[in-house]
Amino acid sequence: MTSTRPARWPVDPQIRRLLEQSAGAPGLHQIPLADARARVSAIRGLLPPAPPVHSVRDRVLPRAGGVVPFRTYLPTPSSRRGTILYFHGGGWTLGGIEDSDGYCRHLAVASGHRVISVGYRLAPEHPYPAALDDARAALEWVARECPGDSIVLGGDSAGGNLATVTTLYAGDQGLPVTGQVLIYPVVDTDDSRDSFAEFGGPGLLMTEADMAWFWDNYAPDPAVRSRAEISPLHAPDLRRSPSTLLVVAEHDILRDGALEYAAMLATHGVEVRIKRYPNMIHGFAPLIGLVDDADDALTEVADYCRDALARR
């Protein structure tokens, strides 16, 4: 995430002002890991307060060798049935429950449904398949704890990757996932697409070099990166995928991969809705209250989740 030429692209003026504030900063891949994590966490300080919810509860899910922390948000005492299971972004390397707290509060209130945010293990300390194992464990727990309820999986960036590969797992296991929300997701390692050439250099919030660093952290063995549980665009069969909402930012290196994945889902008979934001960049979705399109995207996601969770 480096920003040296904020006026190069016709981005939204609200986004441009944010880029100007970070102009000249080194990329995430160029600074110590602790500093990169602190930079992502600092974004919370820019955001207006999130709306109150009825209750917030921190819990842990036992797993082999440890636990998976998660946070549950109930918007009202009589929240609608059905759960949104959310995975934060950050290249499988950055972010966490605290960093996605505001977004999850907004989503719970806007949708009227329970939201569970998963604190999956981060790379490079815990490379693949740690995050995926935690995501699967969280889904299995929700399915056990709330029998008969529908589940929507969602996430942004690397969290979108975890959401969709866990959805593929749900289809194989017969788990009750009725929708998925993929916000500018990572779908494979291909950096030869036009969007990488257009937006991979310095100036926006994620560069090609940052993405390469994330891959090296999460899947240091290049031989495994083509597996469908890492690169869902390589999945041979997507027919058991549920309806899908894809949120796409125009000025994003991941744009073309996300659109290709949407086309592949549709080819396999999956109902796909694409919401494309022509003046947005990677990472805009949590900027609710600062960027109008982030507010709009929240409404799109919440409306979709209500519809998907009404399915049984």
VOTITI-822322 format. One line per 4 residues: number of its first residue (from 1); for each residue y negated, x, z of C-alpha. Coordinates in nm, 4 decimals, padded with zeros to 6 digits, always signed. Each point is the difference from the previous one (the first is absolute). Example, Ala and Ser with C-alpha at 12.3 -4.5 7.8 and 13.67 -1.06 7.14 Angstrom:
<rs>
1	+00.4500/+01.2300/+00.7800 | -00.3440/+00.1370/-00.0660
</rs>
This chain:
<rs>
1	+00.0000/+00.0000/+00.0000 | -00.2916/+00.1956/-00.1279 | -00.3326/-00.1252/-00.1260 | -00.2369/+00.2209/-00.1955
5	-00.1215/-00.2088/-00.2943 | -00.0369/-00.3579/+00.1216 | -00.2095/-00.1236/-00.2931 | +00.2472/+00.0995/-00.2717
9	+00.1835/-00.3324/-00.0094 | -00.1466/-00.3528/-00.0203 | +00.1189/-00.0932/+00.3469 | -00.1418/-00.2763/+00.2142
13	-00.3334/+00.0981/+00.1636 | +00.1461/-00.0644/+00.3457 | +00.2796/+00.2462/-00.0767 | -00.2422/+00.2510/-00.1475
17	-00.1971/+00.0103/+00.3231 | +00.3182/+00.0817/+00.1920 | +00.0907/+00.2723/-00.2480 | -00.3434/+00.1547/+00.0321
21	+00.0499/+00.0318/+00.3749 | +00.3075/+00.2178/-00.0537 | -00.1219/+00.1948/-00.3030 | +00.1127/+00.3614/+00.0063
25	+00.2757/-00.0465/+00.2577 | +00.3194/+00.1970/-00.0704 | +00.3111/-00.1873/-00.1035 | +00.2520/-00.1123/+00.2571
29	+00.2450/+00.2540/-00.1347 | -00.2527/+00.2778/+00.0668 | -00.0479/-00.0512/+00.3739 | +00.2331/+00.0228/+00.3023
33	+00.2294/-00.2966/+00.0472 | -00.1603/-00.0974/+00.3309 | -00.3421/-00.0033/-00.1647 | +00.1281/-00.2129/-00.2876
37	+00.1376/-00.2529/+00.2453 | -00.3240/+00.0001/+00.1957 | -00.1994/-00.0602/-00.3189 | +00.2039/-00.3077/-00.0817
41	-00.0320/-00.1285/+00.3566 | -00.3769/+00.0488/-00.0119 | -00.0254/-00.2734/-00.2632 | +00.0539/-00.2528/+00.2799
45	-00.3392/+00.0921/+00.1380 | -00.1703/-00.1172/-00.3196 | +00.1429/-00.3508/+00.0123 | -00.1477/-00.3086/+00.1648
49	+00.2022/-00.1433/+00.2899 | +00.3107/-00.1909/-00.1030 | +00.0338/-00.3641/+00.1044 | +00.1694/-00.0860/+00.3296
53	+00.3604/-00.1165/-00.0023 | +00.1949/-00.1963/+00.2596 | +00.2209/+00.2919/+00.0997 | +00.0876/+00.3580/-00.0873
57	+00.3219/+00.1497/+00.1296 | +00.1292/+00.3561/-00.0342 | +00.3748/+00.0426/+00.0035 | +00.2637/+00.2520/-00.1046
61	+00.3179/-00.0470/-00.1964 | +00.2864/+00.2320/+00.0964 | +00.1397/+00.2147/-00.2782 | +00.2373/+00.2941/-00.0138
65	-00.1711/+00.2871/+00.1800 | -00.3147/-00.1888/+00.0982 | -00.2027/-00.3157/-00.0498 | -00.2136/-00.1677/-00.2661
69	-00.3310/-00.1239/+00.1442 | -00.1431/-00.3221/-00.1336 | -00.2895/-00.2307/+00.0792 | +00.0110/-00.3778/-00.0229
73	-00.3089/-00.2131/-00.0670 | +00.0025/-00.3745/+00.0686 | -00.3143/-00.1673/-00.1351 | +00.0343/-00.3196/+00.2062
77	+00.2330/-00.1364/+00.2702 | +00.1595/-00.2217/-00.2646 | +00.0110/+00.2433/-00.2916 | +00.1884/-00.1071/-00.3095
81	+00.3649/+00.0957/-00.0263 | +00.0759/+00.3031/-00.2115 | -00.0833/+00.3671/+00.0355 | -00.2015/+00.2497/-00.2015
85	+00.1551/+00.3433/+00.0514 | -00.2642/+00.2601/-00.0848 | +00.0247/+00.3719/-00.0777 | -00.3178/+00.2078/+00.0090
89	-00.0998/+00.2466/-00.2697 | -00.0728/+00.3706/+00.0240 | +00.2433/+00.1771/-00.2298 | +00.2827/-00.0319/+00.2556
93	-00.1993/+00.2731/+00.1802 | -00.3151/-00.1573/+00.1444 | -00.0985/-00.3193/+00.1776 | +00.1748/-00.2129/+00.2566
97	-00.0076/-00.3217/+00.1965 | -00.3463/+00.0705/+00.1398 | -00.1438/+00.0772/-00.3429 | +00.1270/-00.3265/-00.1481
101	-00.0855/-00.2073/+00.3074 | -00.3151/-00.1547/-00.1440 | +00.1630/-00.0952/-00.3283 | +00.2976/-00.1587/+00.1742
105	-00.2291/-00.2040/+00.2256 | -00.1895/-00.1241/-00.3041 | +00.3244/-00.0845/-00.1786 | +00.1423/-00.1886/+00.2965
109	-00.3137/-00.2122/+00.0356 | -00.0429/-00.0609/-00.3730 | +00.3641/-00.0942/-00.0587 | +00.0731/-00.1794/+00.3269
113	+00.3294/+00.1885/+00.0267 | +00.1423/+00.2605/+00.2307 | -00.0519/+00.3551/-00.1251 | +00.2154/+00.2921/+00.1103
117	-00.1312/+00.3501/-00.0696 | +00.2647/+00.2734/-00.0078 | -00.0673/+00.3495/+00.1343 | +00.2549/+00.1767/-00.2158
121	+00.0577/+00.3731/+00.0380 | -00.2312/+00.2242/-00.1993 | +00.0641/+00.2976/-00.2246 | +00.0079/+00.2972/-00.0110
125	+00.1409/-00.0048/+00.3537 | +00.2369/-00.2787/-00.1056 | +00.0631/+00.0075/-00.3757 | +00.2006/-00.2501/-00.2038
129	+00.1965/-00.2021/+00.0949 | -00.1606/-00.0363/+00.3454 | -00.2774/-00.2433/-00.0988 | +00.2391/-00.2032/-00.2127
133	+00.2554/-00.0182/+00.2802 | -00.2708/-00.1245/+00.2371 | -00.1182/-00.2598/-00.2515 | +00.3519/-00.1330/-00.0462
137	+00.0579/-00.0099/+00.3747 | -00.3210/-00.1987/+00.0486 | +00.0994/-00.2535/-00.2649 | +00.3472/-00.0415/+00.1480
141	-00.1526/-00.0537/+00.3444 | -00.2349/-00.2723/-00.1248 | +00.2859/-00.1738/-00.1797 | +00.2083/+00.0045/+00.3205
145	-00.2796/-00.1055/+00.2340 | -00.1269/-00.2853/-00.2164 | +00.3050/-00.1534/-00.1680 | -00.0905/-00.2469/-00.2695
149	-00.3551/+00.1279/-00.0393 | -00.1329/+00.1329/-00.3269 | -00.1346/+00.3545/-00.0204 | -00.2596/+00.1573/-00.2276
153	-00.0071/+00.3774/-00.0256 | -00.3325/+00.1642/-00.0745 | -00.1739/+00.3329/-00.0041 | -00.2630/+00.2155/-00.1626
157	+00.0598/+00.3209/-00.1967 | +00.2989/+00.1778/+00.1583 | +00.0369/-00.3095/+00.2166 | +00.0300/-00.2022/-00.3192
161	+00.2755/+00.2373/-00.1048 | +00.1846/-00.0584/+00.3272 | -00.0517/-00.3744/-00.0317 | +00.1523/-00.0284/-00.3449
165	+00.2928/+00.2372/+00.0523 | +00.0778/-00.1875/+00.3224 | -00.0212/-00.3233/-00.1966 | +00.2615/+00.1377/-00.2391
169	+00.2171/+00.0734/+00.3027 | -00.0573/-00.3550/+00.1258 | +00.1232/-00.1389/-00.3304 | +00.3199/+00.2018/+00.0264
173	+00.0531/-00.1076/+00.3631 | -00.0898/-00.3659/-00.0445 | -00.2918/+00.0152/+00.2442 | -00.2596/-00.2830/-00.0140
177	-00.2875/+00.1754/-00.1773 | -00.1916/-00.2566/-00.2039 | -00.2884/+00.2141/-00.1228 | -00.1527/+00.3442/-00.0209
181	-00.3617/+00.1154/-00.0012 | -00.0478/+00.3360/-00.1691 | -00.3512/+00.1397/+00.0310 | -00.0435/+00.2899/-00.2457
185	+00.3589/+00.1128/+00.0692 | +00.1694/+00.3308/-00.0740 | +00.2854/-00.0810/-00.2392 | +00.1145/+00.3396/-00.1277
189	-00.1027/+00.3641/-00.0440 | -00.1223/-00.0158/-00.3606 | -00.3423/+00.1660/-00.0171 | -00.0216/-00.0048/-00.3806
193	-00.1465/-00.3500/-00.0201 | -00.3535/-00.0560/-00.1263 | -00.1246/-00.1047/+00.3440 | +00.0850/+00.3448/+00.1375
197	-00.1962/+00.1643/-00.2799 | -00.2953/-00.2346/+00.0521 | -00.0222/+00.0030/+00.3791 | +00.2076/+00.2922/+00.1255
201	-00.2839/+00.2484/+00.0351 | -00.2552/+00.0274/+00.2808 | -00.2456/-00.2822/+00.0523 | +00.2026/-00.2939/+00.1295
205	+00.2058/-00.0534/+00.3137 | +00.3363/+00.1304/-00.1184 | +00.0639/+00.2805/-00.2463 | +00.3046/+00.1104/-00.1920
209	+00.0236/+00.3007/+00.2317 | -00.0034/-00.2265/+00.3053 | +00.2838/-00.2057/-00.1473 | +00.2038/+00.3120/-00.0729
213	-00.0493/+00.1065/+00.3628 | +00.1219/-00.3371/+00.1208 | +00.3131/+00.0280/-00.2128 | +00.0691/+00.3500/+00.1280
217	-00.0280/-00.1299/+00.3554 | +00.2122/-00.3113/-00.0415 | +00.2647/+00.1162/-00.2463 | -00.0090/+00.3814/-00.0035
221	+00.3160/+00.0105/-00.2113 | -00.1129/-00.1032/-00.3510 | +00.3586/-00.0869/-00.0887 | -00.0080/-00.3145/+00.2166
225	-00.3324/-00.1386/-00.1182 | +00.1474/-00.2004/-00.2870 | +00.2185/-00.2057/+00.2322 | -00.0848/-00.3693/-00.0111
229	-00.0543/-00.0045/+00.3771 | -00.2819/+00.2510/-00.0529 | -00.1165/-00.0893/-00.3520 | +00.0609/-00.3745/-00.0432
233	-00.1065/+00.0148/-00.3628 | +00.3387/+00.1659/-00.0562 | +00.1947/-00.2889/+00.1519 | +00.2585/-00.1225/-00.2524
237	-00.0216/-00.3639/+00.1077 | -00.2972/-00.1834/+00.1511 | +00.1307/-00.3533/-00.0462 | +00.0449/-00.0596/+00.3729
241	-00.3627/+00.0881/+00.0709 | -00.2108/-00.2873/+00.1364 | -00.3303/-00.1185/-00.1399 | -00.2531/+00.2811/+00.0036
245	-00.3743/+00.0431/+00.0408 | -00.1338/+00.3282/-00.1344 | -00.3533/+00.1060/+00.0915 | -00.1254/+00.2645/-00.2419
249	-00.3144/+00.2138/+00.0125 | -00.1335/+00.1022/-00.3407 | -00.1254/+00.3456/+00.1029 | +00.3267/+00.1177/+00.1509
253	+00.2586/+00.2544/-00.1094 | +00.2714/-00.2507/+00.0998 | -00.1377/-00.2774/-00.2230 | +00.2257/+00.0452/-00.3016
257	+00.3157/+00.0442/+00.2035 | -00.0699/-00.3225/+00.1878 | -00.0582/-00.1891/-00.3238 | +00.3187/+00.1441/-00.1465
261	+00.1919/-00.1126/+00.3065 | -00.1480/-00.3487/-00.0316 | +00.1157/-00.0148/-00.3617 | +00.3473/+00.1171/+00.0986
265	+00.0255/-00.2644/+00.2720 | -00.1057/-00.2683/-00.2469 | +00.2566/+00.1230/-00.2529 | +00.2663/-00.0540/+00.2659
269	-00.1142/-00.3582/+00.0507 | -00.2088/+00.0511/+00.3137 | -00.3131/-00.2095/+00.0513 | -00.2882/+00.2495/+00.0079
273	-00.3683/-00.0506/+00.0695 | -00.2359/+00.2887/-00.0717 | -00.3434/+00.0085/+00.1595 | -00.1973/+00.2768/-00.1676
277	-00.3307/+00.1298/+00.1360 | -00.1948/+00.1681/-00.2821 | -00.2553/+00.1858/+00.2139 | +00.2221/+00.1064/+00.2894
281	+00.1660/+00.3246/+00.1030 | +00.3179/+00.0914/+00.1833 | -00.0258/-00.0879/+00.3667 | -00.2536/-00.2837/-00.0253
285	+00.2081/-00.2816/+00.1513 | -00.0625/+00.0734/+00.3720 | -00.3779/+00.0166/-00.0490 | -00.0463/-00.3627/+00.1015
289	-00.3577/-00.0790/+00.0922 | -00.1276/+00.3054/-00.1890 | +00.1182/-00.0708/-00.3531 | -00.0038/-00.3500/-00.1472
293	+00.3116/+00.0571/-00.2096 | +00.1906/+00.0992/+00.3141 | -00.0869/-00.3396/+00.1465 | +00.1135/-00.1667/-00.3211
297	+00.3260/+00.1959/-00.0035 | +00.0704/-00.1050/+00.3585 | -00.0381/-00.3639/-00.1020 | +00.2349/+00.0528/-00.2948
301	+00.2603/+00.1649/+00.2215 | -00.0258/-00.2631/+00.2740 | +00.0250/-00.2901/-00.2454 | +00.3010/+00.1582/-00.1669
305	+00.1732/+00.0625/+00.3335 | -00.0428/-00.3621/+00.1078 | +00.1553/-00.1212/-00.3241 | +00.2846/+00.2522/+00.0081
309	+00.0830/-00.0689/+00.3644 | +00.0206/-00.3724/-00.0705 | +00.3056/+00.0737/-00.2117 | +00.3388/-00.0150/+00.1687
</rs>
